[in-house]
Amino acid sequence: MKSVMMCAQALFHPLDCFDLIKRDRERTPWLTMLILWGLAALCQTASVYLTAFALNPNLPDESNLLLLLALIFVPLFSWVVGSYSTTTLMGGEAKFTEALTGATYSLVPYIVFTPLLIGLSHLLSAETAGLFTALRVLVVVWVVILQLASFMRLNDYEFIKGLGVALVGVIAVLLIWAVVILLFVFSYQAFLFFKELYMELKNQQLFN
């Protein structure tokens, strides 16, 4: 019941929700977070396969579901890691589990309004695609604003300082992604090199 109340607060009184997270900082609601992550994944999947064809930016037959799910969870967890790493150096008060909890509750508008948008898509025509896209963007903006509000509230930052630290956190996230991409590229190049070397040695043995 408390988790349901906090989800409602995340929609209508988000600062109260984040204050409750700070107050109960010794108790991490893992089950609630798992449920919210599952619901977010379900909403993303339903958005791809159930949105009316005329208003669906994704073609279900050509969509990579894992990639679409990654578009939610990779930025979310990267933001939590990057922002927490930054706040540990800049006077932040939130623990990692608090930051993760706040970021998870910030997904509530997406979870609540995505099914409504899916239903609405079957009532609208292709001529209203601009309105439908604007509503989808509005939900994403709402989630981003909640992420920022959670970050500031949990770390007890004032607005200007919070924006500055958040910007540093975003830079940290981009650096993390850059390192991961470089490691992937180097690993792939090394794999190709050793594969070609193996094939070359194998061909030499065959001709000898």
N, C-alpha and C positions, 0 to 999 in steps of 0.2 A: 504493500500500500504506500509506503514511504517513497519507493522508487517511482510509482505512478505520479505521486504528488510532485516530485522533483522534475519529472518530465513536463508536467503542466506548468511548473514554475519556469522551466527553461524556455517555454513559449511566451508566457505572459509576464513573468517577474524573474528574468534571468539572473539578476544580481542576487536575489534571495537564494536561488538555486546554488550559485557559486559560494555564497556565504555558508550554506549548509555543508558543502563539500569541505570547506576550511574547518568548520566546527567538528566534523566527523573525520578528521584527517587520519586517524589511526585505524579507520575501518574502510577498506577498499571494496566497493560493490562489484566484485568480479563477475558475478552471475548476471547482474543488470547490464554491465557493459557488454558481455558476450551476447546477450539478447538484443541489445541495441545495434551491435555490429552485424548480427545476423539479419535484423530487420532492414538495416541500411543496404546490405547485399541483396536481400529479397526485393527491395524497392528498385534498386538499380536494374536487376534482372527483369522485373515486371515492366519497367519503363521501356526496355528494349523490345520486349516481345508482345506487350499488350497495348502500347500507345497506338492510336489510329494511324494507319499507313500514311495518310496525307500530311500528318503533322509530325511524323516520326523522323528525326534526323539520322537514325540508325536503321540500316536494313538488317532485319533479324538473321537472314540467311548468310549474310556476309560479316556479321559482327563477331568479334573475338570477346567472349564473355569474360575471360580472365583479364584481358586488357581493360575492359570497361570497369570491372571491379577494382582493378589496380588504380584507376583514376580517382577512386574514393579513398582507398585505404593507404596507398603509398604517400600521397600528400599529407593525410591526417597524421600518420605515425612519424613521418619525416619532420613535420611541424612540431610535434610533441618533443621529439629527440633534440631537434635543433634549438627550439626555444628554451627547453630546460637546460641544455648545455650552456646557453647564453646567460640565463638568469643565475646560474651558480657562480658566475664571474661578476655579475652586476647587481648584487644585493637582492636577489629574488628570495621569496619566502616559501614558495610552493615546492612540495616534494614531487618526484616524478609521477607517482601514482595519482596525486591530486591533479597534476597537469593533464594526465591521460583521462582521468574521470571527467574533468571539465570539458575537454575536447570531445569526448564521447557524447555527453549530454547536449553539446552544441549541434549534434546531428539531428536532434528531435524535429526541427522544422522540415528537414528533408524527408524524414520518415513519415511525418504526418501528412504533408501536402503532396508528396509524389503520387500516392494512390488517387487523391482528389484530381490531380492534373491528368492522370491517365483516364479517369472517368470523363473529365471535361473534354478531352481530345476527341471523344466519340460524339460530342454534341456540337463541336465547332467544325467549320468548313476550312478548306485550304486557303480561302481568302483571309482568314483570321490567324494565319501562321505567325505573323508578327506579334500579335497579342499573346499567343501561346508561348512563343519563345521568350517574350518579356517576363511572363509569369515564372517560367523556369529559371531565368537569370535572377529574378527577385528572390527566389528561394535560396539559390546559391549565395547571393549577397547577404541574406539574412544569416546563413550559417557562418559565413566569414566574419560578420560583425560579432556574432556570439563567440566565435573562437577568440577574437581580439578582446572582447569584454571579459571572458574567462581568464585569459592571460593576465590582464591588468588587475582584476579583482583578486585572484589567487596569490599574486605576487605583491599586492598592495602598492602598485605603481600609480602615480598620477598620470593624467592623460598624455602630456607631452613626453615624459620619460618613458611611459609605456609604449608609445609609438616608436620612439627611438630604439628601445631595446627590441621591440618586435621586428623592426627593420633589420637589426643585426641578426636576429633569429632567422629571418628569411634568407639572409646572405649565408648563414651557417647551413641552412637546408640546401641551398644551391651548391655550396661547396661539397656537402655530403654526396649529392647526386653526381657532381662532376667526378669525384673520386671513384664512386661506384661504376660510372660509365667508363672511365679510363681503365679501371681494373678489368672490366668485362672486355673492352677492346683489346687490351694487352693479352688477356688470357685466350681470347679467340685467335689472335694472331699467332700466339705461341702454339696453340693447338694445330693451326694450319701448317705452321713450320714443321712441327714434328710429324704430322701426317704426311707431308710431302717428302720429308727425309726418309720415313719408313717405306713409302712407296718406291723411292729411288733405290734404296738398299735392296728391297725385295726384287725389283726389276733387274738389278745387277746380278743377284744370285741366280735368277732364272736364265740369264744369258750366259753366265759362266757355267 
